[in-house]
């Protein structure tokens, strides 16, 4: 019997997301013959939540559909037509197929459901489609109001009969206003001719409802995070292996207590492998987003979590008396702002040429003495304003302590997120302004020949970081004898490895970062169960990544969890440099009178015991003091049992003193530390405050560090130390042939001496004096711009008594010039041009706890008699 096609037309008034209004379906007039027309109107119902999804429904869909979460079959193919109309194909539990088309035309979404007639037996003819709509919860449909109502006047499902058209197709066509989207339509079919309810229902081959998204699409599993598509949609992708369900939470007001709209992603339409994904129209009025991950255990399922890949994040301002489940940060639904990088040329300095200054962004300019406006102090812009300070010191690379959002209670080494700078580092806290100001800073420093490095922490997170709740099973290490924390990242697990690589590429591509220092790098070597890997995939992948190929990679074994460093054999692939902890320990030991000469000599020559075998001294990043432990001035002021691990010496009196003898000794020791740092092969790393005597009162704790006091640079101590650092920086550049080498010195280019030119007792614990002659290589010297190509004579006296140093004979036609004697008063203890030694001088008195540097320079214009005398003296010395 032929019947007229029946069309269900759903008209809608605009929904106000976030209000307490809902919708209902009411019958329209019967003036349209052959159609059933329903109009969707607003009702004010107190039992509705923010997204218009009912909380209480007396009339519910069948229990089995709710238990199965109304999900469609997994074998679904999205078939784009010529008009790019999404088509979803489902297999039924009776062996047939159901095809659903969702098309947007004239401001409406048309949903066409078609059942192939050949697949229907006579018993399953006269089909009815039983359907409902949901957004935030697949097990709870939106309340609808039709002729058939429950006790509360509402119905959660609609029954619409299929009709057979002239072509023999059995279809149902539904129209929805665009303003109702996004939502899912969930349905099953039943036959009116079969009285047995169980046998009358037709569902997917998985025995679940058919589920089709309307106003959103399945999206794509890559890239992770959000991405804006050419068709005007934004794609969301989140990895979570352990989540049983994922809810996309959208906000039009970041101060709202709850999301304005929640979409319960379908695990068969919106999931590929372990990645949940969906695409929404960009025109929807939402500004921020997050996720709720439904875990097998329901402990944290209500938390709205920040997308681990969010590039622009905004801090949620806590509301007094608000919910404890509100997020700390939400992702911004916007593209990263474009930036004009024209004219930016990274310095691309060879590693051996680097002189690094480590700083904390906030503490560098936060103090009032920086004389910066309040909106610039403690920000990236503040660093941009102070770029001349780096040039005055002679440094050419800046190392920033971690700039990721972090746990405010524990500090920046406990990150909350990895893909964006913390909002505190911008002038107004606005994330877009922060991003721009950081890029401005990088561009400004690059223009002045200064590279920018970041310290990064990828081995653990803050305890309440989103990653821990997105997928604790995949992101965290399970086990390990010395792992007593719950937030250790599983760095060599594939998805975590991908995240870290994506993060590094992001900072290089978007921010033009020149290098990374990997804090707690020994944990990068751990496997899934905490075991140490000989060939960790992440470390190897970073070494050979093409985008990261021109970026410096430095491993740092310092562990912020325990505030100590553990030595390990770090696999390097001739690519990784390392923060040299042994350099720090051996130099401290020598200057406090307890080290061996052999250890000092090894550090001076570039730590061949660590960096031989394919690398070289340029891979050794040397430091004396860092941002944890005692500051440089505290190393010579405190040595109580509480700081015994710091290998410090108070020079005769603990803490502050007015004893001039102790103060002079401390000043010499500070000079000695800096001199050895710069004269050694490798990359010197200064710490913020080294140049002005910054003190933490003898506390080695990280949080004891204070903001840089700019007024201290004008004190007598600050002036002479800053000038000395500048001198040493220039010396390294001028004598790069000996002090900035990528390869180790040849045996013929170095000669060791005792104080009286006698053989050294390398392993004698009582030996406190070491001298060496660095001999200039004639072939290399000819390529230098400077015409000063003579040898260098360097001496170190760690004893409490003076030493008489016998100078070796200078090269022919040269005389020794004293450049440094750390025992002399300022300003005479260093001299750029040098002070020539007297002709008759054979021995030089070297004071206790001091260092010397002599340079052989060509004879100036002198009369022939003086020249002959000098030659005779040279030959007599020989």
C-alpha positions, 0 to 999 in steps of 0.5 A: 500500500503506497503511502505519502512520504512522512517528513519530521521537520524540527524548527528551533528557536536559538538555544541560550547555552548556559541558561536554565532553558530547555526545549520541547517538541509540540505538534504543529497544525495539520495543514501540511498534508503528508507531513508531520511537522514539529516545532521546537520551542523554549520551555523554562524548566528548573531541572535542566543543566547548562547545556540543555540536557535533562538531569531527571527523566522519568521516561527513559530509553530502554535499559540496555541502550543506556547500559551500552551508552547508546553507541554505534558500531565500530565499523563505520566509514565516512564517505564524502560525496561530491558535496562533501556530505558525511555518510555513516554506514552501520552493520545491523545485528540481523546482517543488514546495513543502515546508511545515515547522511547528515547535510547542512543546507539553508541553515538546517541540518538534514538527517536522512536514515536509510535501510536497504529493503533487501535486508528486511524480512517480512517480519521486520517490515513496517519499521519505526525509528526510536530516537533521542538526542544527547550532548553531555551524557550518552546515557541521558537523552534530552527531554522532548515533549510529544503526544506521548508523554511520561508522568512528568509530561516529558518524553526522552525518545521519539518514534518516527515510522519509516516510509518507502519511497517510489524508488523502494528506499525505506527512509526517515528524514529529520530536519533540525535548526542549526542553532540546536547543534551540536548534538548526537542523534541516537536511535534503534529500529523496531518492527510493529509486526513483531510482538516479542519486544526482544526480537522486534528491535534492530540495533548495531551488530554490537548490540548498541544504538546507532549514534550519529553526530549532528553539527559536529563531525568525527574529526581527525586523530592528528595533529593532537591538540586543536587545529583549524581546518580549511572548511571553517571547523576546528579539530580537537584531538586528545590521547587517552588510552585509559579513559572509558569516555571523554567529554569535550567541555566548551566555555563562552565565559571562563569565569563560569562555574561549569562549561557552557556546553559539554559533548560526550564523544562517541567512542566509535565515531570520535575515537581512532585507536587511543585518540579521541577526536571531533570537529566543530564549526568555528562560528560557535560562540565559545572561547575556551575548552577542556576535557573530562576523562571518564576513567574506570575508577570514578575518582577524578571523572568530574575534573575539567582538564587542560588539553596537554597540547594546548598552545594558548592557555588562560588561567582560570581565576578562582572564585571564592567558595567555588567548586574544587573541581574547577580547572586551573587553566583552559585552552583558548579556542584561537590560533597562535598569533602570527608574528613578524620574524622578518629580519631575525637571524639566529646567531647559530654560534658554534658550541665552543664559542658560547658563554652562557648566563643562566637566569630566572625571568621573574627574579632578573628584573622584579626588584625595584632597583631594575627601575622598570615599570611595574608592567615590565618588571619580572617579564620577558619584556624586562629582559629585552630592556636589559639586553645591554647587561649581557653584552657588558658581561660578554655573554652570548647566550642566555639560559632561562630557568623553566618558563612553563606554567608550574606548581606555585608551591614547589617552583618552576621545576614542577611543570603543569604544562609544556606547550606555552609560557607561563602567563606571569611572564607577560605584561598583563598576564594575557596569554597572547601578550605573553607569547608576543613579548617572548618572541619580541625578547628572542628577536631582540637578543638575536639581533644583538648576537645572543642565543636563547636556551630554555631549561626544560623538565620532561621527567616529572610534572606537578602533582595535580598536572592534567596529564596525570588525569588524562591518562595516568597509565600511559604517561606515568612510570610504574615502578622502579626502586628509587621512584617514590613519586607518582608524577614521574613521566614515562618519557620513552613510552611512544605517546610521551616521546611524541609529545616531548618531540612535538613540544621541542619542535614547537618551541623551535619553530614558533619561538626560534629557541636555540637550545635546550637544557634537559633537567634531571636528564638521567630519568630520560634513560628510564624504561616503562618500568623504571629500568635504565635503558642503554639506548633510550628511544627519546634521547636517540630520537632527539639526536636525529630529529631534522627540525632539531638538528641545528639546536643545542641539546644539553643534558643536566643530571641535577634532580629537583626532586632530591636537589642533587646530581647523580652521575651516569653514562649518558648516551650522546650519539655525538650530539648531546652536550652535558652540564659538567658536575665533575668540573664543579666538584673538582674546582671547589675541592681544589680551591678549598685545599682538598683536591688532587692536581690530576683532577684539576688538570683534567677539568682544565683540559676539557674533561676528557674522561667524560667527553672523549670518544667522539665529542670534545671539550665543547660538549662540556658545560662548566659551572661553579655555582648554579640556581640551586645550592650555594651562590658563588659568594656563599661558597666562600662564606659558609662551610658548616656541616649543614652545607657539607655537600656543597664542598665550600670553604668559609675562608676562616670564619662562618658567615658575615664578618668584618675581618679584613683578612677573611674578606680579602681571602674571600675576594681572591677565591671569588676571582679564582673561581671565575678565572678557572671557569673561563680559562678551562676548555668547555663552555662557561655557565654563569649564574644570575647574581655571580657578577654582583655577589648575590647571597642566599644567606648560606641556604642551598635551597632553591626558594632561598634565591632572591631577585637580582639587586641591580644596585649591587652592580654599582658597589665596589665588589659588583663593579670589579667582578662584572669588569673581571667577567667582561675581561675574561669573556674578551680573553676567551674570544681573543685567544680562541685558538687556545681557550675555545677549542672544539677538539682537545689540546694536542700533547705538544701544545701543553706543558705542565710545571711545578712551582720550580719547574720540577715534575708534578706529584699528580696524586699527592694530597699535599700538592696544591700548586699547578702551572701549565704552558699552553703553546700556540699552534702556529698554523692556527694562529695565522688565521686569527684576526689578532696579531697576539699569538703567543703562548699562555702561562697559567698557574694555580696556587691552592695552598695557604702559603706563597709560592715562588714561580719560575717562569718558563722562557717565552718564545723567540722575540716575545716577552711575558706580559702579566694579564691576571694576578688574583692576589693584587688589588683592584683595578690592577689584578687584571689588565687587558694589554698586560704588564710586561715583566722585568727583563731580569725577572726569572722568578715571580712571587705568587701569593696564597690562594691565587691564580696567575696568567701570563701571555707571551707578546711580541716585542714592542718598538725597542732599541737594539741594545734592549733587544739584544739584552732581551735575547741574551736573557732568553738564551741564558734562561734556556 
